[in-house]
Amino acid sequence: MADRLLRDRGARRVGTNWASNFVRRRPELQTRFNRRIDYQRVLCEDPDAYRAWFSLVRNTIAKYGIDDTDIYNFDETGFAMGKMSSEMVVTASERRGKPRGAQQGNQEWVTVIQGIGSCGYSIPPYIIFAGKVHLDSWTCNSPLPPDWVITLTENGWTTNEKGLEWVQHFDFHTRSRTKGAYRLLILDGHESHHSVDFELYCKEQNIITLCMPPHSSHKLQPLDVGCFSPLKRAYSQEIEVLMRVHITHIAKEDFLPAFYKAYDKAMTTSNIQAGFRATGLVPYDPEHVISQLDVKLRFRIKCSIAACFVTGSQPEEYAQQREGRITTGRRSRTFACLKRRIVLVSFVNTPLGRISVPNTAPDLAAEGWIWHPAVQDVMCAVGLAGLYNLTGNMEMMATAREKYGSALRETGKLIRPPHTPSIDVTMRAVVALAMFEVVKGSHHSTGTVHAHVMGGAALMRSWCPMPSVPFAGFRALLQLCYSMYIPLHVAGMPMPPDFYDWVSYGSQLQLPIDRPSTDLAVLIARFVETSSIIHRHVISDGNPKTASVLQQLLDLESDLASWEAGLEGDWIYETINATHLPPNAVFEGEYHKYHDVWTARIWNYYRWARVLVNQNLLDLTNKNPVSSLSLVSAAARDHYLATIRRLARDTLVSAPTHWRHPALDGPAQITVESPGGGGAGSAGLPALLFHLKVAGCAPGVPKQYWEWALGVIQTIWGDMGMLHARSMMEAMRAHEDTVLRSGAAGILAYDW
């Protein structure tokens, strides 16, 4: 804008530091760092923000008398060209840390600007290639319609100039179709959509532009909801056809025919109208969108809610203290939030980590361990860290760190000679110390959690005498062993040497019913070892080591299948149909009923491990066709995808067993719960978050799996403030971006 004003006055353009100098000269202005995008995405799922958007749409339509058929949407999407090797056909292969797309460095980016109308009309696409000179050879053999536009920029991205050219293109193709005096154009906040020239042209041509709220296009933009996913999937299918005939480099001459076929399949009247309908625009139906929002974050939780953790007083005493200071209208809401915080901390520390936890103050007070200083301090730390994440109150985090340090000192006293250690209190304190790191979150939290778990397992191994008969108490030790898998897998580290000693020791204590859990522990440890090899070594096609790793994964897949087939008795679960329960809490109207929470957790560990085994098999097979030629057939590949889909769905269906969703009231929660006895609590909620992420981002699963898993994780973040949940949300959002932006992603991204 400043450059335009100066140009009209015949003056020079502004300098590089003009903006910062301008702010410095104006004392009424100040600069601030923007919030992180993932936070904004979650915040924008506030129903109030969505209602404000729909009110703006309704008022704009009424003000200008816009006909429903004169409502349009436009956006751009990208496609990658270049060397399309097998690395481009595997998505969701995030073996370690954040997801990443396997994209070649010698690829070009093609941008397609697309507009659609609510009546089902598709404006001819506007294709932007990277280049400086347009060659006739690109289109001489291509059946492209004459009204398609092909243009060039230096890098194949949209610019302000191309944005202006597109709106002129839009005006040309829609002017004759306009029924009223004005057209409404829905768009996002990209810079090229809001340049001065763009807005002036729209104003001159009676085109009213409305910009959606930030980071909401996945819910509010018809193109994103109804068209781009089918278009990417159809394009990927066309590229797969080329790859099957050994065309591995996609040039512009190849891209245009493939894109034309994909466009013809995807940009249909039904898809376009479905996009407008699903976003609540035409017909106008805001509740269709708002009813699907799972999360409204509670960022205004009162600081006094945490007082029960800080004072150390019993819940009844604290309730009596608060009775005179809470107004009648707010009392039930405040105590409901307080109860959720108490349940959160109690879940970590209840005996053997049962999902059944004290629900009332008298029940909680009856647990003797809750009044030990070490446990109280670490419970304060966990609760306050979660509240800090939701409120941003620095005093809460400062107090949380103080309580964490105090808990470390008290726990040290418990294990220091000559005191006789209390296994009950000490292990709860150790587990909660690990949970504090998960809730607090940091770049080194995974290592700190692992250190706490390793220390707890070593303490338990040294304290526990060898009994003369098996007993169920070994589950606590084995559960701590299970807790190591995820952080080690994420970090790409091998199993610690002591692990096998602990499993061997635990196997001597187990009851016959628990034998499958120790058998599976060894199988998952084998996978973690293999995963660390993949992470730490270069895997190249034709190398004997690559074939060896593939064979290890194939053996693991066979052994895991045999483990599942050999289960019987109390290890068999029941699938219950419950379509009457809230769909955001019970996946596709079903939930599992297990013998107890212990077997439920072991089942979920089996599922994520086997999903990742199959995912690694697919990944290595596609990246190493020579090494995998004699080991993995096309039929086997289809079998791996089917196995992944089945296990991913079972993971989502089993979620109510592992976490109390706020949408389930008391009777409903009791209905879906399995009996207690789940092992140490550290593997409860943090492990479930990872399981949900693996299931939602697995290759070949429908997008509704991803959406439902993300909704549950968002709810956990909004309800408990656990930063580990937010990191899982970031990983899932990154996976979505990879799938939608990678040209060949749809080959393994079913129904995206």
Secondary structure as UniProt FT lines:
FT   HELIX           2..8
FT   TURN            9..10
FT   TURN            16..17
FT   HELIX           18..25
FT   TURN            27..28
FT   HELIX           37..43
FT   TURN            44..45
FT   HELIX           47..64
FT   HELIX           68..70
FT   STRAND          71..83
FT   HELIX           86..89
FT   TURN            105..106
FT   STRAND          108..117
FT   TURN            118..119
FT   STRAND          122..130
FT   HELIX           136..138
FT   TURN            139..141
FT   TURN            146..147
FT   STRAND          149..153
FT   HELIX           160..174
FT   HELIX           175..177
FT   STRAND          183..187
FT   HELIX           191..193
FT   HELIX           196..204
FT   TURN            205..206
FT   STRAND          207..211
FT   TURN            214..215
FT   HELIX           217..220
FT   HELIX           223..227
FT   HELIX           228..244
FT   TURN            245..246
FT   STRAND          249..250
FT   HELIX           252..266
FT   HELIX           269..278
FT   TURN            279..284
FT   HELIX           286..290
FT   TURN            291..292
FT   TURN            299..300
FT   HELIX           303..306
FT   HELIX           307..311
FT   HELIX           315..323
FT   TURN            324..325
FT   HELIX           328..349
FT   HELIX           351..353
FT   HELIX           361..365
FT   HELIX           368..371
FT   HELIX           373..391
FT   HELIX           394..415
FT   TURN            417..418
FT   HELIX           423..440
FT   TURN            443..444
FT   HELIX           445..463
FT   TURN            472..473
FT   HELIX           474..483
FT   HELIX           485..491
FT   HELIX           497..509
FT   HELIX           512..514
FT   HELIX           515..536
FT   TURN            541..542
FT   HELIX           544..565
FT   HELIX           569..571
FT   STRAND          574..577
FT   TURN            579..580
FT   TURN            583..585
FT   HELIX           587..589
FT   STRAND          590..593
FT   HELIX           597..623
FT   HELIX           625..628
FT   TURN            629..631
FT   HELIX           634..653
FT   HELIX           655..658
FT   TURN            662..663
FT   HELIX           666..672
FT   HELIX           681..683
FT   HELIX           685..696
FT   TURN            699..700
FT   HELIX           703..720
FT   HELIX           723..741
FT   TURN            743..744
FT   HELIX           745..747
FT   TURN            750..751
//
